[in-house]
């Protein structure tokens, strides 16, 4: 496993402390890695690599069109095991498998809260918005054991620093009191990702996540507690989750959850994720392989006409059910162009959210 050559570029460009002028410093060294396994049902089959990171505030690459410049990612790899996850490619920078390895080899930055507190206190930090959940889910299963997010939220709250969180994890409700405290002093945006309500599709394509119903209940709890919460309706999966009936059922459920906004996003398949998704498709829906090859022949994104058609349908349904297509709060921070340019970094880089 390539720990030593993980430079600041590997996780998104050196944080506020800055890399040395004569070369970027490694994020962590091999001698700082502690590998653990836990023989409990929720962690069986998962290996955790505990590291002490040297930087936690990561700058989004300049070419990105995301509406934020800085991210915090306390984990690498994700036990949610979503077969389409764009972040799979990042595991190859560690010489780890982007398939099963991404789902079961989780890097944990155990010093993330203390490191963030130190970096936020730097005179060079200007209080910019910090986005979380943009690479892998910060409320994945590991968070139940390592409890990094409370300290991270507290550090941001202490500085009245604006932030947003995107998650599929209902564990975010554990930190509801902290989120309420933070929202009293800073702009806090929360988005929950629910691309569909089809339970059969969920069980195979997002096997490690809470059910769509459980996620929407989390939205209901958050909004009921005064925390604005939007829904990123992502991904809309072509030919499997995009029928008029499926879109209607999903938008209706989102509206009933009390979400402040709904923002649709069609499935995109970047290198690393594309291969794993195609393998899954061949196993579960072999009749769709050729259709996907045609649809994604032009690159990582579905054709513009298709994206626009889905967006139009979702917006019309949102209007029908009395929910804005994309308003205030976290959803505003996850809107992307219909067809952003595929990234072509010279080396490992922090991937943008979508």
C-alpha positions as CSV (number, residue, x, y, z in Angstrom):
1,X,0.0,0.0,0.0
2,X,1.4,3.4,-1.0
3,X,1.3,5.5,2.1
4,X,4.5,7.4,1.7
5,X,3.8,9.0,-1.6
6,X,0.5,10.5,-0.6
7,X,1.2,14.2,-1.0
8,X,-1.1,17.1,-0.4
9,X,-2.3,16.8,-3.9
10,X,-3.7,13.3,-3.2
11,X,-6.4,14.6,-0.9
12,X,-7.0,17.9,-2.4
13,X,-4.0,20.3,-2.1
14,X,-2.4,21.3,1.0
15,X,-4.4,22.9,3.8
16,X,-4.0,26.2,5.5
17,X,-0.7,25.3,7.0
18,X,0.7,25.1,3.4
19,X,3.2,22.7,1.9
20,X,6.8,23.5,2.1
21,X,8.1,25.6,-0.8
22,X,10.6,23.0,-1.8
23,X,8.0,20.2,-2.2
24,X,4.7,18.9,-0.8
25,X,4.8,17.0,2.4
26,X,3.2,13.5,2.7
27,X,-0.2,13.5,4.3
28,X,0.9,10.8,6.6
29,X,3.8,8.3,6.7
30,X,3.7,4.5,6.8
31,X,5.0,4.5,10.4
32,X,1.9,6.4,11.5
33,X,-0.6,3.8,10.2
34,X,-2.4,1.4,12.6
35,X,-4.5,-1.3,11.0
36,X,-7.5,-2.7,12.9
37,X,-10.4,-5.1,12.4
38,X,-13.4,-5.5,14.7
39,X,-15.2,-8.8,15.0
40,X,-18.7,-7.3,15.4
41,X,-21.5,-7.7,12.9
42,X,-21.5,-4.1,11.7
43,X,-17.8,-4.1,11.0
44,X,-17.2,-7.7,10.0
45,X,-15.1,-7.9,6.8
46,X,-14.0,-4.2,7.1
47,X,-10.4,-3.2,7.8
48,X,-9.6,0.2,9.3
49,X,-6.3,2.0,8.7
50,X,-6.0,4.6,11.4
51,X,-3.7,7.5,10.4
52,X,-2.7,10.9,11.8
53,X,-3.2,13.3,8.9
54,X,-1.0,16.3,8.4
55,X,-3.7,18.4,6.8
56,X,-7.5,18.2,6.9
57,X,-8.7,21.4,5.1
58,X,-8.5,20.5,1.4
59,X,-8.7,23.0,-1.5
60,X,-11.0,22.0,-4.4
61,X,-9.0,22.1,-7.7
62,X,-9.3,25.4,-9.5
63,X,-10.9,23.8,-12.5
64,X,-13.9,22.6,-10.5
65,X,-17.1,24.5,-10.9
66,X,-18.4,23.5,-7.4
67,X,-19.8,26.4,-5.3
68,X,-17.2,25.9,-2.6
69,X,-13.4,25.9,-2.4
70,X,-12.7,23.9,0.7
71,X,-13.6,20.4,2.0
72,X,-13.0,18.2,5.0
73,X,-12.9,14.4,4.5
74,X,-12.2,12.5,7.7
75,X,-12.4,9.1,5.9
76,X,-11.2,7.5,2.6
77,X,-13.1,4.5,1.3
78,X,-16.8,4.0,2.2
79,X,-18.7,1.0,3.6
80,X,-21.9,2.4,2.0
81,X,-20.6,0.4,-1.0
82,X,-22.6,2.3,-3.6
83,X,-21.6,0.7,-6.9
84,X,-21.6,4.0,-8.8
85,X,-19.5,6.0,-6.3
86,X,-17.3,8.4,-8.2
87,X,-14.7,8.5,-5.4
88,X,-13.7,4.9,-6.0
89,X,-10.8,6.1,-8.1
90,X,-9.1,7.7,-5.1
91,X,-8.4,4.3,-3.6
92,X,-6.1,3.5,-6.5
93,X,-3.8,6.2,-5.3
94,X,-3.1,3.9,-2.3
95,X,-2.7,0.8,-4.5
96,X,-6.0,-0.4,-3.1
97,X,-8.7,-2.0,-5.1
98,X,-11.4,0.4,-6.3
99,X,-14.1,-2.3,-6.0
100,X,-14.3,-4.4,-2.9
101,X,-11.3,-2.6,-1.5
102,X,-13.0,0.7,-1.6
103,X,-16.0,-0.8,0.3
104,X,-13.9,-2.6,3.0
105,X,-10.5,-0.8,3.4
106,X,-11.3,2.4,5.2
107,X,-8.7,5.0,6.0
108,X,-9.6,6.9,9.2
109,X,-8.0,10.3,10.0
110,X,-8.2,9.9,13.7
111,X,-6.8,13.4,14.5
112,X,-9.2,15.2,12.2
113,X,-11.1,17.3,14.9
114,X,-7.9,18.5,16.6
115,X,-6.2,19.2,13.2
116,X,-9.2,21.1,12.0
117,X,-9.3,23.2,15.1
118,X,-5.7,24.1,14.6
119,X,-6.1,24.9,10.9
120,X,-9.2,27.1,11.5
121,X,-7.2,29.1,14.1
122,X,-4.5,29.9,11.5
123,X,-4.2,33.6,10.6
124,X,-4.2,32.5,7.0
125,X,-7.7,31.0,7.3
126,X,-10.4,33.5,6.1
127,X,-13.5,31.6,7.3
128,X,-14.5,30.2,3.9
129,X,-17.4,27.7,3.5
130,X,-16.3,24.1,4.3
131,X,-18.2,21.3,2.5
132,X,-18.3,17.7,3.9
133,X,-19.4,14.5,2.4
134,X,-18.0,15.6,-0.9
135,X,-15.6,12.6,-1.4
136,X,-16.9,9.8,0.8
137,X,-19.7,9.9,3.4
138,X,-18.6,11.3,6.7
139,X,-21.6,9.5,8.3
140,X,-20.7,6.0,7.0
141,X,-20.6,3.1,9.4
142,X,-17.1,3.8,10.7
143,X,-18.3,7.1,12.2
144,X,-20.4,5.2,14.7
145,X,-17.2,3.9,16.2
146,X,-14.7,6.7,15.6
147,X,-17.0,9.7,16.3
148,X,-15.0,12.2,14.4
149,X,-17.9,14.4,13.3
150,X,-18.9,15.8,16.7
151,X,-15.4,17.3,17.2
152,X,-15.4,18.6,13.6
153,X,-18.7,20.3,14.0
154,X,-17.6,21.7,17.3
155,X,-14.5,23.2,15.8
156,X,-16.5,24.9,13.1
157,X,-19.1,26.1,15.6
158,X,-16.4,27.6,17.8
159,X,-15.2,29.7,14.8
160,X,-18.8,30.4,13.5
161,X,-17.5,29.0,10.3
162,X,-20.1,28.2,7.6
163,X,-20.3,24.6,6.5
164,X,-22.5,22.1,4.7
165,X,-22.9,18.3,4.9
166,X,-24.1,15.8,2.3
167,X,-24.9,12.3,3.5
168,X,-26.8,9.1,3.0
169,X,-26.2,8.3,6.7
170,X,-29.0,8.6,9.3
171,X,-26.2,8.8,11.9
172,X,-26.3,12.5,11.4
173,X,-29.2,12.6,13.8
174,X,-26.9,11.8,16.6
175,X,-25.3,15.2,16.1
176,X,-28.5,17.1,15.8
177,X,-27.9,19.2,19.0
178,X,-24.5,20.2,17.7
179,X,-26.0,21.2,14.3
180,X,-28.6,23.3,16.0
181,X,-25.9,25.1,18.0
182,X,-23.8,25.6,14.9
183,X,-26.7,26.9,12.9
184,X,-27.3,29.6,15.5
185,X,-24.0,31.2,14.8
186,X,-23.2,30.3,11.2
187,X,-24.7,29.3,7.8
188,X,-25.2,25.5,8.0
189,X,-26.6,23.6,5.1
190,X,-27.6,19.9,5.2
191,X,-28.5,17.7,2.2
192,X,-29.5,14.1,2.3
193,X,-29.0,12.0,-0.9
194,X,-32.0,10.0,-2.0
195,X,-32.0,9.2,-5.7
196,X,-35.0,6.8,-5.7
197,X,-37.4,5.0,-3.4
198,X,-37.4,1.6,-5.1
199,X,-36.3,-0.8,-2.4
200,X,-35.2,-3.5,-4.8
201,X,-32.9,-1.2,-6.6
202,X,-31.6,0.2,-3.3
203,X,-30.6,-3.2,-1.9
204,X,-28.4,-4.0,-4.9
205,X,-26.9,-0.6,-5.9
206,X,-26.5,1.0,-2.4
207,X,-26.2,-2.1,-0.2
208,X,-24.4,-0.5,2.8
209,X,-26.7,2.5,3.2
210,X,-29.8,3.1,5.3
211,X,-32.9,2.6,3.3
212,X,-34.4,5.5,1.3
213,X,-37.3,5.6,3.7
214,X,-34.9,5.9,6.7
215,X,-33.0,8.7,5.0
216,X,-36.3,10.6,4.3
217,X,-37.3,10.1,8.0
218,X,-33.9,11.7,8.9
219,X,-34.9,14.7,6.6
220,X,-38.2,14.9,8.5
221,X,-36.5,14.9,11.9
222,X,-33.9,17.5,10.8
223,X,-36.5,19.9,9.4
224,X,-38.7,19.4,12.4
225,X,-35.8,20.5,14.6
226,X,-35.4,23.7,12.6
227,X,-32.5,22.6,10.5
228,X,-33.1,23.3,6.8
229,X,-32.5,20.1,4.8
230,X,-32.6,19.6,1.1
231,X,-32.6,16.4,-0.9
232,X,-30.1,15.7,-3.6
233,X,-32.0,13.3,-5.8
234,X,-29.0,11.4,-6.9
235,X,-28.4,9.4,-8.7
236,X,-31.3,9.1,-11.1
237,X,-30.3,5.7,-12.6
238,X,-31.1,5.4,-16.3
239,X,-33.5,2.6,-17.3
240,X,-33.7,1.4,-13.6
241,X,-35.0,4.4,-11.7
242,X,-36.1,7.0,-14.3
243,X,-39.6,5.9,-15.3
244,X,-42.3,8.6,-14.8
245,X,-43.9,6.5,-12.1
246,X,-40.6,6.1,-10.2
247,X,-39.8,9.8,-10.5
248,X,-43.2,10.7,-9.3
249,X,-43.0,8.4,-6.3
250,X,-39.6,9.7,-5.3
251,X,-40.5,13.4,-5.6
252,X,-43.7,12.8,-3.7
253,X,-41.8,11.1,-0.8
254,X,-39.2,13.9,-0.8
255,X,-42.0,16.5,-0.5
256,X,-43.7,14.6,2.2
257,X,-40.5,14.5,4.2
258,X,-40.5,18.3,4.5
259,X,-37.3,18.8,2.5
260,X,-36.7,22.4,1.7
261,X,-35.6,21.6,-1.9
262,X,-35.0,18.8,-4.3
263,X,-32.1,18.8,-6.8
264,X,-32.0,16.0,-9.4
265,X,-28.7,14.6,-10.7
266,X,-28.4,11.8,-13.3
267,X,-25.9,9.0,-12.7
268,X,-22.4,9.8,-13.9
269,X,-19.7,7.1,-14.3
270,X,-16.1,8.3,-13.9
271,X,-13.1,6.0,-14.4
272,X,-12.9,3.6,-11.4
273,X,-16.6,3.8,-10.8
274,X,-17.5,3.0,-14.4
275,X,-15.8,-0.4,-14.4
276,X,-17.3,-1.4,-11.1
277,X,-20.8,-0.3,-12.1
278,X,-20.5,-2.1,-15.4
279,X,-19.5,-5.3,-13.7
280,X,-22.6,-4.9,-11.4
281,X,-24.8,-4.2,-14.3
282,X,-23.6,-7.3,-16.2
283,X,-24.5,-9.4,-13.2
284,X,-27.8,-7.9,-12.3
285,X,-29.1,-6.4,-15.5
286,X,-27.1,-7.8,-18.5
287,X,-29.7,-6.7,-21.0
288,X,-28.9,-3.1,-20.2
289,X,-25.1,-3.3,-20.8
290,X,-25.3,-2.3,-24.4
291,X,-27.8,0.5,-23.7
292,X,-25.4,2.0,-21.1
293,X,-22.5,1.7,-23.5
294,X,-24.4,3.8,-26.0
295,X,-25.6,6.3,-23.4
296,X,-22.2,6.9,-21.9
297,X,-20.2,6.6,-25.1
298,X,-19.4,10.2,-25.0
299,X,-17.7,10.1,-21.5
300,X,-18.7,10.1,-17.9
301,X,-22.0,11.9,-18.2
302,X,-25.3,11.0,-19.8
303,X,-26.3,13.0,-22.9
304,X,-27.3,16.6,-22.2
305,X,-30.8,16.0,-23.7
306,X,-31.4,13.2,-21.2
307,X,-30.2,15.2,-18.2
308,X,-32.4,18.1,-19.2
309,X,-35.4,15.8,-19.6
310,X,-35.0,14.4,-16.1
311,X,-34.5,17.8,-14.6
312,X,-37.6,19.1,-16.3
313,X,-39.7,16.2,-15.0
314,X,-38.4,16.5,-11.5
315,X,-39.0,20.3,-11.4
316,X,-42.5,19.9,-12.7
317,X,-43.2,17.2,-10.1
318,X,-41.7,19.4,-7.4
319,X,-44.0,22.2,-8.3
320,X,-47.0,19.8,-8.3
321,X,-46.1,18.6,-4.8
322,X,-45.3,22.0,-3.4
323,X,-41.5,21.8,-3.0
324,X,-39.0,24.2,-4.7
325,X,-36.7,22.6,-7.3
326,X,-33.7,24.0,-5.5
327,X,-33.8,26.8,-3.0
328,X,-32.0,27.9,0.1
329,X,-29.7,25.8,2.3
330,X,-27.6,22.8,1.4
331,X,-29.2,21.9,-1.9
332,X,-28.0,25.2,-3.3
333,X,-24.4,24.0,-2.6
334,X,-24.8,20.8,-4.5
335,X,-26.1,22.1,-7.8
336,X,-23.8,21.4,-10.7
337,X,-23.8,22.2,-14.4
338,X,-25.7,19.7,-16.5
339,X,-22.5,18.5,-18.1
340,X,-19.3,19.6,-16.4
341,X,-16.0,18.8,-18.1
342,X,-14.5,15.5,-17.1
343,X,-11.5,16.2,-14.8
344,X,-8.1,15.3,-16.2
345,X,-5.6,15.8,-13.3
346,X,-2.0,15.1,-13.8
347,X,-2.0,13.1,-10.6
348,X,-4.2,12.3,-7.6
349,X,-6.5,15.2,-6.7
350,X,-9.5,15.9,-4.5
351,X,-12.5,14.9,-6.6
352,X,-15.3,17.4,-6.7
353,X,-18.6,16.3,-5.3
354,X,-20.4,15.3,-8.6
